[in-house]
Amino acid sequence: MNDTTDEINRKYRQMIDMQSPQKRWVMGREMFERSRKMIKAGLRVEDPDASPFEIERRLFLRLYGKELSKQTKEGYINCLRRKFS
């Protein structure tokens, strides 16, 4: 769905382009962190009894599950398992 006019999109892009690269990086990082929090909240609604490890595992798979190899995913999940045990 896109309910934003081309003019508003252009103005928004101009506003972003006026920021320094460092500021744009910070903005992107903040948006990513907010997105992670929203996804985790949704995962908790789906399974209120899920452990912190399970929430992190599901978050990781939701974000990166299609892009990474099985071996890479298993390695990261094992690291998560150690972190939460």
Contacts in CASP RR format, 6 or more apart in sequence:
PFRMAT RR
TARGET T0000
AUTHOR 0000-0000-0000
METHOD contacts of the structure
MODEL  1
MNDTTDEINRKYRQMIDMQSPQKRWVMGREMFERSRKMIKAGLRVEDPDA
SPFEIERRLFLRLYGKELSKQTKEGYINCLRRKFS
4 12 0 8 1.000
16 24 0 8 1.000
16 27 0 8 1.000
19 27 0 8 1.000
36 59 0 8 1.000
36 63 0 8 1.000
39 59 0 8 1.000
39 62 0 8 1.000
39 63 0 8 1.000
40 55 0 8 1.000
40 59 0 8 1.000
43 50 0 8 1.000
43 55 0 8 1.000
43 58 0 8 1.000
43 59 0 8 1.000
43 62 0 8 1.000
44 50 0 8 1.000
44 55 0 8 1.000
47 54 0 8 1.000
50 58 0 8 1.000
51 84 0 8 1.000
52 84 0 8 1.000
53 80 0 8 1.000
53 81 0 8 1.000
53 83 0 8 1.000
53 84 0 8 1.000
53 85 0 8 1.000
56 80 0 8 1.000
56 84 0 8 1.000
57 77 0 8 1.000
57 80 0 8 1.000
60 73 0 8 1.000
60 76 0 8 1.000
60 77 0 8 1.000
60 80 0 8 1.000
61 73 0 8 1.000
64 73 0 8 1.000
65 73 0 8 1.000
68 76 0 8 1.000
END
